[in-house]
Amino acid sequence: MKSSVAPNALDPLLVRQLTRAGATPESPPNAETWAKIIRSINDHYRHTSDDRALLTRSMEISTSELEELRHRVEKQRDQLRIAMLGVSDALSMFEGLARSGAELDMTRISSAKTEFAVRLADAFAVEGDGDDTTAELSGMRTNLVRLADQLIRLLTSTAEKAALDRELAVARTVQQLLVPPSETVSGAVLSAASHFQPAAECGGDWWGFYELPEGRDLVVIADVIGHGIASAIMTGVAKAACELSCHMLGPQLTASELLSLMNVAFCKSAQHRMMMTCCAAIFDRTSGVVSIAGAGHPFPYLVRDGMIQLLAVHGQPFGEDLGATYESMELSLNARDLFVFFTDGLIERENEAGEQFAERRLRSACQRAAPQGATAVRDAIVQTCNDFAGSKPAGDDITLVVAGVP
């Protein structure tokens, strides 16, 4: 008698095993089939147990490796924190040296660097790490020591620049003391309106206004070729020579003789290492004549009756030849005559596009403002030049003197 079991009452796993053995729930298996089914079920559970054991072992290994990795990361984190503290201390030390305001003590700097290196060696001491880790830490330590070297070079160059800036500031102060303190001066013959604008780097522009005996006025303007402290010193030499000449010769002083004397003083002091351009004009009230001489300086302008005349006065710059001589030109003075003297820093001033101000714009400003007198011409030239240059700083000193005959 055959017995049957409802398919839904059997375990699904048993159904699959019966199917694989060639039996169905409606056809009960024989003893051989049951043995085959039992072996298959045993194999399944044995493999499952092996897989579970393998998974458990893998998880144990992974946990151990993660713990080791966590330990290494924490150790390197601690090393890096110590190193950064060392860097911070070193930077504070270097900052203190930089702010001390005193001359740099290279012994102190060397000591600071040595202390910094020791701190890094302690921070990156390697115990039991692999070769890769050792190489990485050694490379980091080397880079940080290189940083210390760069800081030392920066400190040294900063100190040198600060010392140079202090010297240039002194030279600029001296240079500004050489020019008349007032922008407008008056004498026996004329009044003069001036503008002096030193460049960022100390140059050698200078101008002077002197009242000579017997109703004469002297206007002199000069420019040392070059920049720096030496230029300011040589400007002082030229001014001293000019004032001594005015004092010693007085009524006998001529423009050409003044330039010859100033050239001798300049050559003796500069020893052919520097040069200076200059222009001198003596206005005589009695004769109604102006005498002008030049030493390689930009030619001045005469603005008369709305017309501009270029006063071409030639001569060697100071410093070229100890025995150089200078010739002067003379012309009569008229009421409301304007004489415009300037250094090349004015006409060579550039705008953002690199274009120079040039004499064309200078002449235009002169003609436009001439009817209002010397001060108006000075103001018009300065405003026009500043508008032209915009925000670009001047690369050279700018000196402008507009002398007017009443």
GIQUISUL-V708218 format. One record per backbone hydrogen bond with DSSP energy under -0.5 kcal/mol. NH is the residue of the N-H (numbers start at 1). CO is the residue of the C=O. If there is no record, write none. Layout:
nh co
NH CO
NH CO
This chain:
nh co
5 25
9 6
10 7
15 11
16 12
17 13
18 14
19 15
20 16
21 17
22 19
23 18
24 27
27 24
28 26
34 30
35 31
36 32
37 33
38 34
39 35
40 36
41 37
42 38
43 39
44 40
45 41
46 42
47 43
48 44
49 45
50 46
51 47
52 48
53 49
54 50
55 51
56 52
57 53
58 54
59 55
60 56
61 57
62 58
63 59
64 60
65 61
66 62
67 63
68 64
69 65
70 66
71 67
72 68
73 69
74 70
75 71
76 72
77 73
78 74
79 75
80 76
81 77
82 78
83 79
84 80
85 81
86 82
87 83
88 84
89 85
90 86
91 87
92 88
93 89
94 90
95 91
96 92
97 93
98 94
99 95
100 96
100 97
106 104
109 105
110 106
111 107
112 108
113 109
114 110
115 111
116 112
117 113
118 114
119 115
120 116
121 117
122 118
123 119
124 120
125 122
134 130
135 131
136 132
137 133
138 134
139 135
140 136
141 137
142 138
143 139
144 140
145 141
146 142
147 143
148 144
149 145
150 146
151 147
152 148
153 149
154 150
155 151
156 152
157 153
158 154
159 155
160 156
161 157
162 158
163 159
164 160
165 161
166 162
167 163
168 164
169 165
170 166
171 167
172 168
173 169
174 170
175 171
176 172
177 173
178 174
178 175
179 175
185 192
187 190
191 404
192 185
193 402
194 183
195 400
197 398
200 394
206 222
208 220
210 218
212 210
212 216
216 212
217 283
218 210
219 281
220 208
221 279
222 206
223 277
224 204
225 275
226 224
228 202
232 228
233 229
234 230
235 231
236 232
237 233
238 234
239 235
240 236
241 237
242 238
243 239
244 240
245 241
246 242
247 243
248 244
249 245
250 245
250 246
252 249
253 250
258 254
259 255
260 256
261 257
262 258
263 259
264 260
265 261
266 262
267 263
268 264
269 265
270 266
271 267
273 270
276 318
277 223
278 295
279 221
280 293
281 219
282 291
283 217
283 281
284 282
284 289
285 215
285 283
288 284
289 284
290 331
291 282
292 329
293 280
294 327
295 278
296 315
297 278
300 311
301 340
302 309
303 301
303 338
304 302
304 307
307 304
309 302
311 300
311 309
312 310
313 311
314 312
318 276
320 317
324 321
327 314
329 292
331 290
333 288
336 405
337 334
338 303
339 403
340 301
341 339
341 401
343 399
346 343
347 343
348 344
349 346
351 355
354 351
357 349
358 347
361 357
362 358
363 359
364 360
365 361
366 362
367 363
368 364
369 365
370 366
372 369
373 370
377 373
378 374
379 375
380 376
381 377
382 378
383 379
384 380
385 381
386 382
387 383
388 384
389 385
390 386
392 389
398 197
400 195
401 341
402 193
403 339
403 401
404 191
405 337
406 189
406 404
